[in-house]
């Protein structure tokens, strides 16, 4: 059978499996031809595009985990085919000249509601470290005490926003594979400063008893961002929200709820079709909070460290 037909049949089976699992997940596209640092792995009934990157320790992306990253984009007909592909992937890494060492990770993303794949991934040592959750426009708000004033942040708030970002970053590192690097503070400060140079950045602050005690921050929108988000959820346009944090000592007072309600209301009014964001799967605050606010899982990010 010609290679293109094999690829097409795998893609068709992949789509057929996932279509009834979650209709908010877009149909997968065909895998592109491998580029630099990429390899197409194939077994009967499955294909995977493997991307190998070495992240600079001084880059902001380094906070997301080990620096040596082997990431797979799979197209599979079912659990047996996934198992065979994961076996092929593991063999490939073990025999590779740049065999993964201690500071490495293997990762892939898979729709959260396809629970039939969980046993397979766990059998290969993968853990769902992070989850992409989302909320669609018009989801009901959670009742709040309304003792908190929420507003768009201004450049004058940049220090408070940065400090709260570091609260969230360090909490994430405590409950996930995230790693605070020597340059993380400086890079986050630079990113936040750059956001405030744009018109109406997606940053909000919560004031309580005269001071800023919480913030919510979204990623600045761009065409590449929207193209990536179009592979994750069918709603459009999509806001990618990256952080909500409340100062320790002020949690449990409804500040987070007021922030979330305000942000949800404003984004709905802007015509945003859905909001998405990642949180650590084992974060004991994020998981119940966001699900109570109508967010639900769409994609699990499965990781194994080290990669082999």
N, C-alpha and C positions, 0 to 999 in steps of 0.2 A: 504494500500500500504506500503511495507517495507520502512524504513527510507532512505536507500541508494537510492532507486528509486526516492523518493521525492527530495533528494538532487541533484540527477542527472538531474531531470527534471527542477529544478530551475536553475541549472548551464547552461543547454542547452538554456533555455529561456533568461537568462542573456547574454550569448554569442550571441544569435541570434539578440538581441536588439542592442548590441554595435558594432557588426561586420560591418554593413554598415555606422555607424556613423563616425568612424575614423579607417582606415585600418592600421595606424601606431601604434595603441594601441594593444598590445598582447592580445590573448585570455586569459580570466581569468582562473586561476586554481581552483580546488575544495578547499573549505575552510578546513584547517587542524583541527584535533581534538583539543578542547580547552585545554590549558595548565594552569599553575598557573597564576592567575590574569585575566583569560579569561572566557568568557561565550558565548555559542552559543544561539542566539536569533532566534526564528522561528515563522513565520506566514504563512498563505496560500500564496504560490507563492514567498516567500522571505526567505532568511537566512542572518544573520549577525554575524560575529565574533567580539565580544566586548572585547577590551583590556583595563584594568584599571591600570594605573601606577601613582605613586606619585614621581615626579622628585625631586631630592635633589636640594635645593636652591643654593647650591654651585657648581652645575654641569654646564658645558657650555650649555647643552641642555635647561637649565632653561630660557635662553634668548628668546626662541621661544614662550613663552606665560605662562599662568597660570600653577601652579605646579601640580594640581590634574587633570589628563587627562583621559578622557573616549573616546576611539577612536574605530570607527566601520568600519569593512571591509564588505561591503554589496554584496550580490548576489540577484538580483531582476529581475522579469519578466517585470516590467513596472512601471509607476508613481503611480498607485493605490497600488501596492504591496510595493513600497518604502514608501508611506504614512503609510501603516499599520505597516511596520517594524519600522519606526521612532516613531510611537505611542507606540509600544511595548518597544522600547529602553527607551523612556521617562518614562514610567510606571516603568520599571526595576530600573532606577536610583532613582526615587522618593521613592521607597520602600526599597532600599538597606540600610543595616546598616551603610555604609559609604556614606550616601547621600551627593552628591556634595554641597559644600558651595560656598562662594563668589569667592575664588581663584581656580576656576575650569573651564574646557572647555570640550565641546563635539565636536568631529571633525570626518570628513570622507573626502575621496578624491573620485572624480567622473570625468569621461572624460569631458573636456571642451566643446566639440562639441555636447554633448547630451543635447541640450538646453531644451528639453521637460521635463527634471527633475528640471529645475531651479525653477519653480513655487512651486513645492512640497517642496523643501528645504527652500525656503524663507518663506513659510507658517509656517514652524516649527521654524522660528527665526534664521536660519543659514545664514551666510554672507560669500562670497568667499574671505577670508582674503588674501590668497596666491594663486599663480598660478605657475605650473611647465610649463615652456616654453622650446622649443627645436629648434635646427637648424641642418639640415642634411648636410652631407659632400657634398661639391661642390656648395652650395648656393652662388649666386653672391655676391661680395663684394660691399660696398657702396663707391662711390668716396670720396677721402680725399685730404686735402691740402698738406699733407706730410711735415709739419713743425715740426713734433714730432718724436723723436727717441725712439723706443720701443725695449726692450731687455729682456732676461731672468734675473730675479733678482738673486742676490748673497747674501750670509749671511751678507755682509756689508750693505745691503739695509734693513735689518730686522726692524729697527726702523721706517723707512719711510713707509714700508709695514704695520706695526702694526698701525701707526697713521692713515693711509688711511682706514684700516679695521674698526677702531673706527668711522671714518666719516660715513661709510656705515651703521654700526650697529646702530648708534644714529639716522640716517635719517630713517632707517627702523622702529625704535621704535616710531617715530613721525607719521608714516603713517599706522601703522598696530598694531596687538596685541603683537608684540615683546616687551620684557621688558629687559632693562639693569639692571643687578643685581650688587650687591656689588663686586662680584668676576669676573664679565665678562671681565674686562680689563686684569687681571692677567691670566685668562684661555686662552684668545685669544692670548696673548703674548706667552704663553707656547705652544699652538698649532702651531703658526707660527714658533717658534724656532725649534720645532720638525720637521716641514716640511723641513726646510733648512738643516737638518742633512741627508736628503735623496738625492740620486743622481738625479739631474735635476727635482726639484719640479715644479709643474705647477703654477709658479708665474712669472708674467711679470711686468715690470715697464715702465712708460712713462716719458721721460725727455723732458723738454721744457725750453728754456732760461737758461740752465745750472743746473736745479734742477729737482728732482723727483716730479711730480705733479699728477700722476695717477698710479694705479696698477690694475692688474687682477689676481685673484687667483682661482685655481681649487683644488678640493679635491684629496688627494693622492689616487691612485687607489688600490683596493683590491678585492679579490674574493667575499666577502660578498657584497661589494658595487655593483659589476657587476651583482650579482644574483638579488639584489633589482632592479637595473635599467632595468634588463630584463623583469620585470613586468610592466614597464612604457612605453617602446618604443621598436619597433621591430628592429631598427638598432643596429648593433654591430661593434666594441666595442663602449662604450659610455663614454664620459668625463662628470663628474659632476662639473660644474663651480659654485663657491659659492659666489664670490664677484667681482665687478668692481667698483672702486671709483675714482673720480677726485676731487681734492681740490676745495673748494668753492672759487670763484674768477677766476678760470681757466676753468669753464664750458662754453660751447658754442664756444670754439675755435677749435674744431675738435679733441681734445685729446682723448676722449672716442672712437671716430670713428677709429682713428689710432690704439688704443689699440685693439679694437675688430677685426679690419681687420688683424692685425698681429697675434693675437691668432687664428683666424679662419684659416688663411693660414698655420700656423704651425701645427695645429691639423689635418687639411686635409692632409698635407704631411706625418703625422705620421700614417695615415690610420684610424683615428677615424671616425666611421660611423655617429655619431651624438653627439652633445653636449646638455646638459640639465641643467637647474638651476631654482631655485624658486625666485620670487620677490613678494613684496607686491602688491596686486591687485590695490590698490589705490595710488601707487607710481607714481607721475606725471612725473617723469624723466624716470624711467625704462620702463614703458609701451610703450610710443612712440619710445624710443630709440631702444629697442631690436626688436620690430616689424619691424622697418625700416631696420634693419640688417638681416631680413629674419628668425627671430625666430617667432614661433607661439605657441599658447596655446595647451597643451596636457591634463593636469589635473588641476582641481580647488580643492583647499583645503578649504572646507566649515567648518566654526567654529561657535560655539555659546558659549558666555561667559556671565554669568556662565552657567554651563552645563544644569541646569534645572531652 
